């Protein structure tokens, strides 16, 4: 499989390099932008919006939207002096203005996007993703504008609901226009053919100051996940509601089962009010430190939740946690097996210590029940007991998969990833060894790399104990685990020991140096990978100073200790939580009245006639409540509730932002891997990166105030064992065949594209398959919907290629741009 073999390999599997679940589903699930809280009809409306996205070119879509916006604007302008009619007229005027301003910027990006693809068969990069995301927003507004034009005279037309949704998507469109301008300046400033920003210190500082001040809350309310497949949006909404509820209790130092129970009952107002949820989500992602994200992502590690997940997953014969003792051993050199090299146990930061790994096998194979392996088993409580009769042992598999989990280097273990690993074990018929490496910030780089390399070498040496002959070995990982797969292979080559026969990396992070790229601009709206979260995880892994406000006594308890302690508080949390939820629900429903007040929220089915549009409303009317400008966001109501800190998130009550430790803008040493394409003229690179927006255009700014972030990150992130994209050619030449599965809407997409382009330019065997419409981390969501199952199956096919096909010599190819 040479440098140009990726398309042929995919063809034999019947797969397209750009994997589209939509094509297989015949538009059964499609893009749209309707809130996930409205099933049924919302799914149908999402389908219609998605078909608009694919059936119209950009110019036709823009002109259709402008025509409808002008028609609706004229209609509502003629409805009298009412506040609602005025706002509807104003929102359609804003849609018209933003659509006309956005079209030229998107057209410019589309005209050159092909220059940054891996090849003609793999049309994917951050510029394409940004344009596609903007088209999704335009398509939703087009569909909604048609709906308004057709139903605005109906007595069943829900004025307040439609106005709130239009305002939300207008805010999103405004921010997307700003991102398009940022992408244009990246295009003009970057090295030709490069996706990652390369500018001097002044340009870096300018870009940083601009980007971090953009308002983000509009993407976490009604517009949450509009760019993803509709099937994934209910999950994203649940996660966002849980996140903001969890954040409230995290501030009160509640943890474990108690915070989970309390969050369940205090999340009512966040489910009812999308704008409130978006504002709180933005506050959390900017202000809370990496320990919050570590705690939130590790919720699935609680025994009760992990047991529930395992009840619905594939049943396997073997799932054992092993503790590898910190003992040095010898490994034969690949060049001369008669010579050996010593593999020392991990030492960085905390000294020698055991490495935990989990062995998963669908069948009990020879060696897996040996005394030597049983001596390494680490008890996990009742889950480690095997009560069923011992089956007959199957022969050793010819292959072995060594898995490294994701989690931003700071969270999760093999237990979080066990459900899909069990499915892999069944489908592949091979044992899987998943490595539980130490996590940052307690164990920063290079501790995780040392532990993964040690465990990999141990697995190669002791594969017979794991139920494998070791003829074929695959390294597989997702996100941070994909990064560690590459760096473990580079380290194995540096030591001269056996490298794996191939690597399957799902949405890997290959560039940890602070840098901007068009796909990373998508972090402004990504609910799973917001920019500040990325920076805090990278800073923690790099050893940056992280403030820890957690209680050391809680850390000493451990996870099970916290669960036991919190169980004693559960009834208190249930009582207080239920009371708080009921109180907030009654307040938001307008049941708490005052002599001179009106209800805060509209009824669930409010019908407004055309005549009602002309009726003036008071300053506290229901229709004046929804304003997406966060400086003006305050929940209006009666005198008893308007001053409540729980029901008001104005700019003043949100408080100042906390500084982040790493930004995504680069120093001057980013690798330059591509020669200048002729299509990009030198004069296009003469502009500065600071977004000098067109006159009259002003994107929304965050109410949190400017986030103070250092201009450059730690020099350690330039280490090729931390950022493999920055590795010299001589190191990358040692990598085995690489199969990358990326997400088109992932902020990390450009990491995959640029890494594949570097390997392709070196003549290395590499395939890149890009999955549309799914978020980063889809492997952990494999059981959620058909699209995630298909994408997970694609990863299994990549691994099967490695385990079944002998390595073919790579034919030299010309470097591609």
Secondary structure, DSSP 8 states (H G I E B T S, - for coil): --TT-HHHHHHHTT--SEE-HHHHHTTSS-B----TTSTTHHHHHHHHHHHHHHHS-HHHHHHHHHHHHHHHHHHHHTT-S-HHHHHHHHHHHHHHHHHHHHHHHHHHHHHHHGGGSSBTTB---HHHHHHHHHHHHHHHHHHHHHHHHHHTTSTT--HHHHHHHHHHHHHHHHHHHHHHHHHHHHHHHS-TT--B----HHHHHHHHHHHTTB--GGGGTTTTTTTSBHHHHHHHHHHHHHHHHHHHHHHTT--HHHHHHHHHHH-HHHHH-HHHHHHHHHHHHHHS-HHHHHHHHGGGGSHHHHHHHHHTS---SEEEEEEE----EEEE-SS-TTSEEEE----TTT-S--EEEEEEESS-BTTTT-HHHHTTB---GGGG---S-----B--EEEEEEEE--STTTS--HHHHHHHHHHHHHHHTSEEEEEE---TTTT-TTHHHHHHHHHHHHHHHTTTTTTEEEEEEEEEEETHHHHHHHHHHHHHHHHTS---SEEEEES-----SS--BTGGGGGGT-SSS-HHHHHHHHHHHTT------S-HHHHHHHHHHHHHHHHTTHHHHHHHHHHHHHHHHHHHTT-S--TT---SS--TT----GGGGGS---TT-GGGS----GGG------TTTTT-GGG---HHHH-----BS--S---TT--------TTS-GGGG-S-SS----TT----B-TT----B-SS--GGGGSTTT-GGGS-HHHHTT--EEEEEEETT-TTHHHHHHHHHHHHHTT--EEEEEESS--TTGGGGTTT-HHHHHHHHHHHHHHHHHHHS------------
